[in-house]
Amino acid sequence: MTSILITGGAGFIGSHLTRHLLQTREAIRITLVDNMQRARMDQDLQTLLADPRVTLKQLDLTDWASYVALGGPYDEIYHLAAVNGTDLFYKIPHEVLRINTLSIHFILDWMRQYSPNGKLCFTSSNEAYAGALESFGQLPIPTPEAVPLVISDPYNPRWTYAASKLIGELFCIHYAASHNLRAFIVRPHNFYGPRAGYNHVIPQFSERIHKRVEPFAIFGSEETRTFCYIDDAVRAMALLMASDATDTRPIRTFHIGDEEEITMLDLAKRMCAIEGWTPATFDVKEAPSGSVKRRRAAIDAIKEAVGWTPTTSLDDGLRKTMEWYRAFPKL
Ligand SMILES: NC(=O)c1ccc[n+]([C@@H]2O[C@H](COP(=O)([O-])OP(=O)(O)OC[C@H]3O[C@@H](n4cnc5c(N)ncnc54)[C@H](O)[C@@H]3O)[C@@H](O)[C@H]2O)c1
């Protein structure tokens, strides 16, 4: 029986990862730990919890007593818990730093004591190098893992999240080396799908399309991004966890993202086409200051390590996502 721990397990990625593991593996026991700060006890989560192989523990991962309550050992540990969401970077930057850095520090301390033979997946972010893109603007696109991680302005609260991820990566690399722990780092690049919250571009476009909002405003219409459907994303994480390509010393970092780059204007048009509705005007507005023009991950490392490539087309992923947001609109 494989014992799996998913921190932040009731959130977006955690719930899809749980579903994927339940569908693809038999002899597993999954413990989700979440303080429910962001996650909701909705229908999707209840369905997962109805499976006898899944348990949810409501604990705060900034409190060491929670780790004692978790016990161990666990074979596979996915550390997803973090304060996430751009609005929160501006509202509570000090908490973003405290919660995200304390929890990765505690997870590593706990692993050393309670699960020394387990393997840890730490979810960093593409934000860890976004400051380098913004400051130097000359990073290669697609961007490989080995680029400088930069905090371009420590006074701008936006960068507290990136800083917490950057520190988390350093903790993992050096703690794993010093204590001989197995670990790897992933940098998600815009995962999307059902249950991703309501503050990202796809849920927001979806809501406005469903409500037929006119004029249809688009900030930074020529900026490009890539979007990775959540089923592909969690499959990538599980493949990396199962592979001996992540048993290396020093530990490795992998980008997970899609390769199809799309402008914000084209994204809106694609979503409108799926809905079969076109607004009379797309109201094109300036991008917020400091916003990066292009972002696209190089994914050669994960391809070479585990043979992963995304298989969900953007149209299919958008269709499934829009259906979910139609069924579960923002309250
Ligand atoms: N979704 C993406 O595209 C994306 C991109 C880059 C990085 N990431 C990273 O991936 C991880 C998961 O992201 P997500 O999109 O599922 O976010 P999410 O907000 O849906 O999930 C995070 C979960 O952590 C929980 N949590 C927060 N603080 C906690 C604490 N102190 N104790 C216990 N639980 C706590 C929240 O309640 C939430 O359910 C995060 O670390 C995030 O930074 C995600």
The ligand as an ORCA input file, in Angstrom:
! r2SCAN-3c Opt
* xyz 0 1
  N      -2.527     26.837    -10.527
  C      -1.425     27.242    -11.160
  O      -1.403     27.459    -12.393
  C      -0.171     27.444    -10.378
  C       0.864     28.183    -10.980
  C       2.057     28.342    -10.284
  C       2.225     27.767     -9.037
  N       1.206     27.072     -8.462
  C       1.433     26.503     -7.106
  O       0.826     25.217     -7.015
  C       0.328     25.012     -5.680
  C      -1.147     24.651     -5.733
  O      -1.840     25.682     -6.430
  P      -3.422     25.691     -6.640
  O      -3.666     26.389     -7.918
  O      -3.972     24.343     -6.382
  O      -3.824     26.677     -5.450
  P      -5.039     26.587     -4.414
  O      -5.088     27.905     -3.715
  O      -6.257     26.098     -5.072
  O      -4.512     25.470     -3.402
  C      -3.665     25.753     -2.313
  C      -4.313     25.187     -1.066
  O      -3.454     25.411      0.055
  C      -4.294     25.633      1.172
  N      -3.519     26.324      2.213
  C      -3.087     27.616      2.196
  N      -2.436     27.893      3.349
  C      -2.460     26.761      4.099
  C      -1.970     26.428      5.407
  N      -1.339     27.334      6.174
  N      -2.191     25.170      5.868
  C      -2.842     24.255      5.114
  N      -3.329     24.523      3.882
  C      -3.136     25.751      3.381
  C      -5.457     26.458      0.640
  O      -6.617     26.389      1.451
  C      -5.659     25.834     -0.748
  O      -6.677     24.862     -0.735
  C       0.590     26.312     -4.926
  O       1.785     26.155     -4.197
  C       0.782     27.352     -6.018
  O       1.587     28.396     -5.600
  C       0.012     26.918     -9.108
*
